[in-house]
């Protein structure tokens, strides 16, 4: 088993570590874009410092999945508005926590992000400003073997759908995975530790807090299933947005990999292909809907997820069994896959009303509004006919009503 695991990890190194040619190409694009920014900044006499950011700055990107983050460091918040004047021609304005610019150079996606210089961490308003410290810390602590393990760990998490710290993804960020490898020393040591994980996982490599209890108390208002203290900013939990579901996916994938090592754990399959095959085997009804993303992506998809929760609650209240659901987040759209297990065979649905203990005045109003009310447990309930006898059409109409672009934008 040990030999098989080592063989698979070695194969992952060969498949997913960038080649020297890829690295040279990335560095060439980075240099070309930086030169354009510097020329414009110099001509306009705008004082900036330019640094590489993200996985590119640490050489922890996956082969074939590369992009470049360029941090433009300004002296103060107001000066960040000059980024528009010094960004290369053809780069498009994009809105995040600050306005930044995106473009493609020689087939490589490039993001130019404004950063504000600071001396007092307690006065930093935008967490993106800590990103430069992240790169410095990782590069200082990371060994060459750790770098290799970080890259295939990112690929492992992508393949098992627990990667991405965006508010709509709730997975592990690249920085979180880098810190995990640095803390445990290697992929194998991390996986051995993960085998015994359960919420709340506590990791404080800089030993900021005296105990787990003290740290949990400090983050009690925003506690997540993994409490990973940022060594560059002790007041921040790197895994604050991680969901229990994504932690569960990660732990399950790690345990399954250790029990039966296979290269398939590193392979990103088509979600639609996987779900279609799964639904056919289960005999579930599969509903699909693509929703066009409009406006700022993070904000739109946060609303999208709230609407999805409302849809699921609505379906379950009407007696429709949501067997499982998944969402594929793409650049310009979100695609919902909804598996329905059982559908009602009755012509009416039961609607649970207030408890029978309510006063007579309110009970009288309820009984007038709903003829034929009856008791269900301690609740007054009534029967409501389905709007259509075609339950499949009812489900499809509900999905369209809740998950269309226009309905999400209204919220």
NORPEZI-V621795 format. One record per backbone hydrogen bond with DSSP energy under -0.5 kcal/mol. CO is the residue of the C=O (numbers start at 0). NH is the residue of the N-H. E is the energy in kcal/mol with one decimal. If there is no record, write none. Layout:
co->CO nh->NH e->E
co->CO nh->NH e->E
This chain:
co->0 nh->4 e->-2.3
co->1 nh->5 e->-2.2
co->2 nh->6 e->-2.2
co->3 nh->7 e->-2.1
co->4 nh->8 e->-2.4
co->5 nh->9 e->-2.4
co->6 nh->10 e->-2.0
co->7 nh->11 e->-2.2
co->8 nh->12 e->-2.1
co->9 nh->13 e->-1.8
co->10 nh->14 e->-2.1
co->11 nh->15 e->-2.5
co->12 nh->16 e->-1.8
co->15 nh->62 e->-3.0
co->18 nh->22 e->-2.3
co->19 nh->23 e->-2.6
co->20 nh->24 e->-2.1
co->21 nh->25 e->-2.5
co->22 nh->26 e->-2.6
co->23 nh->27 e->-2.1
co->24 nh->28 e->-2.1
co->25 nh->29 e->-2.7
co->26 nh->30 e->-2.5
co->27 nh->31 e->-2.1
co->28 nh->32 e->-2.4
co->29 nh->33 e->-2.6
co->30 nh->34 e->-2.1
co->31 nh->35 e->-1.5
co->32 nh->36 e->-2.2
co->33 nh->37 e->-2.8
co->34 nh->38 e->-2.2
co->35 nh->39 e->-1.9
co->36 nh->40 e->-2.7
co->37 nh->41 e->-2.6
co->38 nh->42 e->-2.3
co->39 nh->43 e->-2.1
co->40 nh->45 e->-2.9
co->41 nh->44 e->-0.7
co->44 nh->46 e->-0.6
co->45 nh->47 e->-0.7
co->48 nh->72 e->-3.7
co->50 nh->70 e->-3.1
co->52 nh->55 e->-0.6
co->52 nh->56 e->-1.1
co->52 nh->68 e->-0.8
co->53 nh->56 e->-0.6
co->54 nh->57 e->-0.8
co->54 nh->58 e->-0.8
co->54 nh->59 e->-2.2
co->55 nh->58 e->-0.7
co->60 nh->17 e->-0.5
co->61 nh->64 e->-2.4
co->65 nh->108 e->-0.6
co->67 nh->69 e->-0.5
co->67 nh->110 e->-2.8
co->68 nh->52 e->-2.7
co->68 nh->70 e->-0.5
co->69 nh->71 e->-0.5
co->69 nh->112 e->-2.9
co->70 nh->50 e->-2.7
co->70 nh->72 e->-0.7
co->71 nh->73 e->-0.5
co->71 nh->114 e->-2.7
co->72 nh->48 e->-1.5
co->73 nh->116 e->-2.9
co->75 nh->79 e->-0.6
co->76 nh->79 e->-1.3
co->77 nh->80 e->-1.3
co->78 nh->81 e->-2.2
co->79 nh->82 e->-1.6
co->80 nh->83 e->-0.9
co->81 nh->84 e->-0.8
co->81 nh->85 e->-1.2
co->82 nh->86 e->-1.4
co->87 nh->90 e->-1.5
co->91 nh->101 e->-2.4
co->93 nh->95 e->-0.6
co->93 nh->99 e->-2.8
co->97 nh->95 e->-1.5
co->99 nh->93 e->-3.1
co->100 nh->111 e->-3.2
co->101 nh->91 e->-3.0
co->102 nh->109 e->-3.3
co->104 nh->107 e->-1.9
co->107 nh->104 e->-2.6
co->108 nh->67 e->-2.6
co->109 nh->102 e->-2.3
co->110 nh->69 e->-3.0
co->110 nh->112 e->-0.6
co->111 nh->100 e->-2.1
co->112 nh->71 e->-2.8
co->114 nh->73 e->-3.5
co->114 nh->116 e->-0.5
co->118 nh->120 e->-0.6
co->119 nh->122 e->-2.0
co->120 nh->123 e->-1.4
co->124 nh->126 e->-0.6
co->125 nh->128 e->-2.0
co->126 nh->129 e->-1.8
co->127 nh->130 e->-1.6
co->128 nh->131 e->-0.6
co->129 nh->132 e->-0.6
co->129 nh->133 e->-1.7
co->130 nh->134 e->-1.9
co->131 nh->135 e->-2.1
co->132 nh->136 e->-2.6
co->133 nh->137 e->-2.7
co->134 nh->138 e->-2.5
co->135 nh->139 e->-1.5
co->136 nh->140 e->-2.1
co->137 nh->141 e->-2.7
co->142 nh->146 e->-2.2
co->143 nh->147 e->-1.7
co->144 nh->148 e->-2.0
co->145 nh->149 e->-2.8
co->146 nh->150 e->-2.0
co->147 nh->151 e->-1.8
co->148 nh->152 e->-2.0
co->149 nh->153 e->-2.3
co->150 nh->154 e->-1.8
co->151 nh->155 e->-2.3
co->152 nh->156 e->-2.4
co->153 nh->157 e->-2.3
co->154 nh->158 e->-2.5
co->155 nh->159 e->-1.5
co->156 nh->161 e->-2.4
co->156 nh->162 e->-0.5
co->157 nh->160 e->-1.4
co->161 nh->171 e->-2.6
co->163 nh->170 e->-3.2
co->165 nh->168 e->-1.6
co->165 nh->169 e->-2.4
co->169 nh->242 e->-2.2
co->171 nh->163 e->-3.3
co->172 nh->176 e->-1.9
co->173 nh->177 e->-2.1
co->174 nh->178 e->-2.3
co->175 nh->179 e->-2.0
co->176 nh->180 e->-2.0
co->177 nh->181 e->-2.2
co->178 nh->182 e->-2.6
co->179 nh->183 e->-2.4
co->180 nh->184 e->-2.6
co->185 nh->189 e->-2.1
co->186 nh->190 e->-2.8
co->187 nh->191 e->-2.3
co->188 nh->192 e->-1.7
co->189 nh->193 e->-2.7
co->190 nh->194 e->-1.4
co->192 nh->195 e->-1.7
co->193 nh->196 e->-2.0
co->200 nh->226 e->-3.9
co->202 nh->228 e->-2.4
co->203 nh->206 e->-1.6
co->210 nh->214 e->-1.9
co->211 nh->215 e->-2.8
co->212 nh->216 e->-2.1
co->213 nh->217 e->-1.9
co->214 nh->218 e->-1.6
co->216 nh->219 e->-1.0
co->218 nh->221 e->-1.8
co->219 nh->222 e->-0.6
co->224 nh->200 e->-2.6
co->225 nh->227 e->-0.9
co->226 nh->202 e->-2.8
co->226 nh->228 e->-0.7
co->227 nh->237 e->-2.9
co->228 nh->230 e->-0.6
co->229 nh->232 e->-1.2
co->232 nh->229 e->-0.5
co->232 nh->235 e->-2.4
co->235 nh->229 e->-2.3
co->235 nh->237 e->-0.7
co->236 nh->239 e->-1.7
co->238 nh->241 e->-1.4
co->241 nh->224 e->-0.6
co->242 nh->246 e->-2.1
co->243 nh->247 e->-2.6
co->244 nh->248 e->-2.3
co->245 nh->249 e->-2.1
co->246 nh->250 e->-2.8
co->247 nh->251 e->-2.6
co->248 nh->252 e->-2.4
co->249 nh->253 e->-2.5
co->250 nh->254 e->-2.6
co->251 nh->255 e->-2.5
co->252 nh->256 e->-2.3
co->253 nh->257 e->-2.4
co->254 nh->258 e->-2.0
co->255 nh->259 e->-2.3
co->261 nh->264 e->-1.4
co->262 nh->265 e->-2.2
co->263 nh->266 e->-1.3
co->265 nh->267 e->-0.5
co->266 nh->268 e->-0.9
co->269 nh->273 e->-2.3
co->270 nh->274 e->-2.7
co->271 nh->275 e->-2.5
co->272 nh->276 e->-2.0
co->273 nh->277 e->-2.3
co->274 nh->278 e->-3.1
co->275 nh->279 e->-1.9
co->276 nh->280 e->-1.9
co->277 nh->281 e->-2.0
co->278 nh->282 e->-2.1
co->278 nh->283 e->-1.5
co->283 nh->285 e->-0.5
co->284 nh->286 e->-0.5
co->284 nh->339 e->-2.9
co->286 nh->337 e->-3.1
co->288 nh->335 e->-3.0
co->289 nh->291 e->-0.5
co->290 nh->333 e->-2.3
co->295 nh->299 e->-2.6
co->296 nh->300 e->-2.8
co->297 nh->301 e->-1.6
co->298 nh->302 e->-1.8
co->299 nh->303 e->-2.3
co->300 nh->304 e->-2.1
co->301 nh->305 e->-1.6
co->302 nh->306 e->-2.5
co->303 nh->307 e->-2.3
co->304 nh->308 e->-2.1
co->305 nh->309 e->-1.8
co->306 nh->310 e->-2.4
co->307 nh->311 e->-2.6
co->308 nh->312 e->-2.1
co->309 nh->313 e->-2.3
co->310 nh->314 e->-2.6
co->311 nh->315 e->-2.3
co->312 nh->316 e->-2.1
co->313 nh->317 e->-1.1
co->314 nh->319 e->-2.3
co->315 nh->318 e->-1.5
co->318 nh->320 e->-0.5
co->319 nh->321 e->-0.8
co->320 nh->322 e->-1.1
co->320 nh->340 e->-2.8
co->323 nh->338 e->-2.9
co->325 nh->336 e->-2.9
co->326 nh->328 e->-0.6
co->327 nh->329 e->-0.6
co->327 nh->334 e->-2.5
co->331 nh->292 e->-2.5
co->332 nh->329 e->-2.7
co->333 nh->290 e->-2.9
co->333 nh->335 e->-0.6
co->334 nh->327 e->-2.6
co->335 nh->288 e->-1.8
co->335 nh->337 e->-0.5
co->336 nh->325 e->-2.1
co->336 nh->338 e->-0.6
co->337 nh->286 e->-2.7
co->337 nh->339 e->-0.6
co->338 nh->322 e->-1.5
co->338 nh->323 e->-1.2
co->338 nh->340 e->-0.5
co->339 nh->284 e->-2.4
co->341 nh->320 e->-2.5
co->346 nh->385 e->-1.7
co->348 nh->383 e->-2.8
co->349 nh->351 e->-0.6
co->350 nh->381 e->-1.8
co->353 nh->379 e->-3.2
co->354 nh->357 e->-1.6
co->358 nh->362 e->-2.3
co->359 nh->363 e->-2.6
co->360 nh->364 e->-1.7
co->361 nh->365 e->-2.0
co->362 nh->366 e->-2.5
co->363 nh->367 e->-1.9
co->364 nh->368 e->-1.6
co->365 nh->369 e->-1.8
co->369 nh->372 e->-0.8
co->373 nh->380 e->-3.9
co->375 nh->378 e->-2.0
co->377 nh->355 e->-2.6
co->378 nh->375 e->-3.2
co->378 nh->380 e->-0.5
co->379 nh->352 e->-1.9
co->380 nh->373 e->-2.6
co->381 nh->350 e->-3.0
co->383 nh->348 e->-3.0
co->388 nh->390 e->-1.1
co->389 nh->393 e->-2.0
co->390 nh->394 e->-2.6
co->391 nh->395 e->-2.3
co->392 nh->396 e->-2.7
co->393 nh->397 e->-2.2
co->394 nh->398 e->-2.6
co->395 nh->399 e->-2.2
co->396 nh->400 e->-2.4
co->397 nh->401 e->-2.3
co->398 nh->402 e->-2.7
co->399 nh->403 e->-1.1
co->403 nh->407 e->-1.8
co->404 nh->408 e->-2.2
co->405 nh->409 e->-1.2
co->406 nh->410 e->-0.5
co->407 nh->410 e->-1.0
